[in-house]
Amino acid sequence: MKTDIIERNAPPTDDRRWKIVDATMKKHNYSPKSLIETLHAVQDAFGYIDDEALKYVSDSLHVPPSKAYGVTTFYNSFTMKPAGEHVILLCTGTACYVKGTDKILEYMKNEYDLEPGQTTADNKVSLLSARCVGACGLAPVMVLDGSVVGRLSVEDMQNKIREWINNG
């Protein structure tokens, strides 16, 4: 009786969080179809998905690195850089944009020299944007460290961000 022995890659480091990622892949028999779920496991465990993690996941699941990279950069829930201590997520969907998130983006650039996808030099604040956060009835919407804040004027949003950054 012939048995196929599949050699598994060792995790990039001995960080215990890789056990969570490995368990996710093992649960799905290292199927390429588990790519998104595995990337979620990496994101949840480490807070971001770096090149080393992409290589490990793509090698382990036998998917091309370009596919793993494409999936990671396509979905807003994945990030390839460590987030700052605090995260501001601005909704740039049509309803929010019309009601002022474009002005908030401009404010963040002028006041904090931040563009979406960037983190301040002191790693205190990351600014992200999403095409839609699914709270159009609260437009304009921002998410501060996971808490949805909506129905504020542009000035109220600016004050909230300033207060949150200075107190947080």
Order of alpha helices (4+ residues) and beta strands (2+ residues): alpha-alpha-alpha-alpha-beta-alpha-beta-beta-beta-beta-alpha
